[in-house]
Every structure is written in C-alpha cells, then in structure tokens.
Amino acid sequence: FHSGTPDGLTDVAFGNNRFVSVSGKTMVYSTDGENWYGSPNSITDTSNTTVSLRTIAFGNNTFLAMGSNGRIVTTSDGSSPTITFIKSLDWMTVHGVTCSE
C-alpha cells in the first residue's frame, strides 16, 4: 500500500519523525504526511480475534494503539507492530489514549 492520505483513518500520532495512523485492522505510516506506507488490514491476531484499532498516541519512543477486544498494539515506527492482549480490557472499546514521557 502506498498512496496519498488514506481515507477513513480514525486517529493519527506523530513521533520519531513520522506520522502513524490507525483504523480497524489498518496501521499506516508517513514521514511527510502525504505519502503513506503499510498494508490495509495489516494488524492480525494469532487468536483469530478481530483487532479493531480506534486511537493512537506517542510517548517514550513508542506508538501505542488501542481499540476493541482488549488488544494493545505497540510499535516504534508503524511498520513492525506488536499485539498484546489484556484480558481485563476484553469487554470494552477504548476511544482515546494518551502517553506521557
């Protein structure tokens, strides 16, 4: 995937000299805000649970994205995400997140 600004993204954060944006199973990144890289539906979970990202923030050299089904996705650059499952968040949808240094 490479194009101008993708449609339908729900949130964007800036850090480590790049923008990272999310929506649903998609995470894309850009160094200039015009050309975006990544793959639509690129966030997959080995448990076959839908990962639906809604929000992202940057802090401590890490992007942190959250959404539904207790999944937290972290990455330093937007191209190599790591998915973590938090059982106590499994029942809720997170609509906002913030990070602090």
C-alpha positions in Angstrom: 0.0 0.0 0.0 1.4 3.4 -1.0 -0.7 6.4 -1.7 -1.7 9.9 -0.7 -3.6 10.2 2.6 -5.7 7.1 3.2 -9.4 7.6 3.7 -11.3 6.5 6.8 -8.4 6.7 9.3 -9.7 7.3 12.9 -6.6 8.7 14.6 -3.0 9.8 14.0 0.0 10.5 16.2 3.5 11.9 15.5 6.8 10.8 16.9 10.2 9.5 15.9 10.0 11.8 12.8 6.9 10.1 11.4 3.2 10.0 11.5 1.4 6.7 12.3 -2.3 6.4 11.8 -4.8 3.6 12.6 -8.3 2.5 11.7 -9.7 -1.0 12.2 -7.0 -3.6 11.3 -5.0 -0.9 9.4 -1.9 0.8 10.6 0.0 3.1 8.2 2.9 5.5 8.5 4.3 8.5 6.7 7.4 10.7 7.1 5.8 13.7 5.3 2.0 13.4 5.9 1.4 12.9 2.1 2.8 9.5 1.2 1.6 6.7 3.4 3.0 3.2 3.6 1.7 0.0 5.2 -1.0 -2.5 4.4 -4.7 -2.2 4.8 -5.9 -4.9 7.2 -2.3 -5.4 8.3 -2.9 -5.9 12.0 -3.7 -9.6 12.6 -4.0 -11.6 15.8 -2.9 -15.2 16.1 -6.1 -16.0 18.2 -8.3 -15.1 15.2 -9.9 -12.3 17.2 -10.7 -9.1 15.3 -8.3 -6.3 16.1 -10.2 -3.0 15.6 -7.9 -0.1 16.4 -9.5 3.3 17.1 -6.9 5.5 18.7 -3.1 6.0 18.9 -0.7 8.1 20.9 3.1 8.5 21.1 5.3 8.6 24.2 8.6 7.2 25.4 9.7 6.4 21.8 6.7 4.1 21.3 3.4 4.4 19.5 0.5 2.8 21.5 -2.7 2.0 19.7 -5.9 0.7 21.2 -9.4 -0.2 20.2 -11.6 -3.2 21.0 -11.3 -6.7 22.3 -8.5 -6.0 24.8 -5.8 -5.6 22.2 -3.0 -3.1 22.6 -0.6 -2.6 19.6 2.8 -1.0 20.1 5.4 0.0 17.5 8.4 2.3 17.3 7.9 3.0 13.6 4.5 2.0 12.4 5.8 -0.9 10.3 6.5 -3.5 12.9 3.6 -3.8 15.3 3.4 -6.0 18.4 0.0 -7.1 19.7 -0.6 -7.6 23.4 -3.9 -9.0 24.9 -5.1 -7.5 28.2 -7.9 -9.8 29.4 -9.4 -7.2 31.8 -10.0 -5.0 28.7 -11.6 -7.7 26.6 -15.1 -6.5 27.1 -14.5 -2.8 26.3 -13.8 -0.5 23.4 -11.2 2.3 24.0 -11.9 5.5 22.1 -8.9 7.6 23.4 -5.4 7.1 24.7 -2.6 9.4 25.8 1.1 8.8 26.6 3.5 10.8 28.6 7.3 10.9 28.7 
